[in-house]
Amino acid sequence: MKSKLDKNKQVMQKLISKKNNSPKNAGAFAEDLKIEFKRITWPDRKTVVKSTVLILVIVVTATLFISMLDAAFSEALLFLKHI
């Protein structure tokens, strides 16, 4: 566990110590980015599908609710306009 923390500290110190944003550092930045992407814990396919379906259901539900409110307010304003 300690070695993982040491590696994290080393990477962070390396990133912090780079203050020069010249094009020469683009290669170093790309290399650091590659290292960081290897450390990411990506979700499995099942989790991604479940999350996507949940988000789509919420978006469709919210769209229908807002559409019904819009129609109700439109009808109410038309009714008030004809009074």
GINOR-V350756 format. One line per field, one symbol per residue. psi: psi as a letter, one per 40 degrees, with the letter a starting at -180 (. if undefined). Layout:
psi=???
This chain:
psi=ddddddddddddddddehehfiddedddddddddddddehhiiiddddddddddddddddddddddddddddddddddddde.
